[in-house]
Amino acid sequence: MRSRQPRQLLFAFLGEHVLDDDPGPIRASVLLNVLEGAGIAAPATRATLDRLVTSGFLERSRSGREILFALTEHGTAVLREAAGRVRSSHPFDPVGSGWTLVTFSVPEEQRTLRHHLRSTLTWAGFAPLRDGLWLAPGEVDLASALQPLREELPPNAVLAFHARELPGYPVAESVKAAWDIEAIRGEHLSFIKTWTRSPSLNAGTALSLRAMLVADWLALLRVDPRLPREFMDPKWPASRSYETYRRVHDAVAADAEAEFRALLAQKPGGAPPPARSAATPRQDGTRAGRATR
């Protein structure tokens, strides 16, 4: 898998523990603790938190000497959109039939918006095909996908169509042009290897381990556009990736929740709670012992 970035880990942690439960503003020390267990140094985490505040994803407040962070409405919308696929039982299957086509026009001076739009389209399964035309399998709910950007996008900036393949014009060549299928396969195999090999599961706590797992899952979902199985061979590894993810996620869930509650209950300035390291899941689904760092 690619190296995990602080931003990915924070998104994973917030999506798992904050999005639905609404525990209130989270102390910076809690976020630093979680990412430290995932191998991220405090300065990198603080810099990422600053950027997320600047971008409107988080809001910052203070209580005494403690700095607190909370999701904004925008941040909640972004995580809510991602959660639908993260938690899906069929995350690699196309939704509906046919293909969705998108073209957009955003002024060059709005480079940040262009970047966010491209990133959002990629997450939704799109890939650039040619001359500003983006293609995605199935019937993409583009309105929901673009909801976090709705207020920023100029009127009529995005045009979208649903299409089907015409006789004599097979879409297979377009699929090969838009996506590197062997690279997608490689990402699946890397995820499976990472999360079924015990030495790679050495995190400081189950809470950090869960953030690492979901960050890797988000990265995998981002590169897999849900292409129809007719374009894949019988050994396509998507189902194994899903089984691996669910097995590890279920194995660490209880300990991760308990650690999070302990961190929330911890008095400001107090020592962190004892690590409750997660049992390492083997390929056969049994547990192999405690993960340490």
Stockholm file with secondary structure:
# STOCKHOLM 1.0

chainA/1-293         MRSRQPRQLLFAFLGEHVLDDDPGPIRASVLLNVLEGAGIAAPATRATLDRLVTSGFLERSRSGREILFALTEHGTAVLREAAGRVRSSHPFDPVGSGWTLVTFSVPEEQRTLRHHLRSTLTWAGFAPLRDGLWLAPGEVDLASALQPLREELPPNAVLAFHARELPGYPVAESVKAAWDIEAIRGEHLSFIKTWTRSPSLNAGTALSLRAMLVADWLALLRVDPRLPREFMDPKWPASRSYETYRRVHDAVAADAEAEFRALLAQKPGGAPPPARSAATPRQDGTRAGRATR
#=GR chainA/1-293 SS CCCCCHHHHHHHHHHHHTTTTCCCSEEHHHHHHHHHHTTCCHHHHHHHHHHHHHTTSEEEEEETTEEEEEECHHHHHHHHHHHHHHTCSCTTSCSSSSEEEEEECCCTTCHHHHHHHHHHHHHTTCEEEETTEEEEESCCCHHHHTGGGTTTSCTTCEEEEEECCBTTBCSHHHHHHHCCHHHHHHHHHHHHHHHHSGGGGCCSSHHHHHHHHHHHHHHHHHHCCCCCGGGSCTTCTHHHHHHHHHHHHHHHHHHHHHHHHHHHHSCTTCCCCCCCCCEEECTTSCEEEECCC
#=GC SS_cons         CCCCCHHHHHHHHHHHHTTTTCCCSEEHHHHHHHHHHTTCCHHHHHHHHHHHHHTTSEEEEEETTEEEEEECHHHHHHHHHHHHHHTCSCTTSCSSSSEEEEEECCCTTCHHHHHHHHHHHHHTTCEEEETTEEEEESCCCHHHHTGGGTTTSCTTCEEEEEECCBTTBCSHHHHHHHCCHHHHHHHHHHHHHHHHSGGGGCCSSHHHHHHHHHHHHHHHHHHCCCCCGGGSCTTCTHHHHHHHHHHHHHHHHHHHHHHHHHHHHSCTTCCCCCCCCCEEECTTSCEEEECCC
//
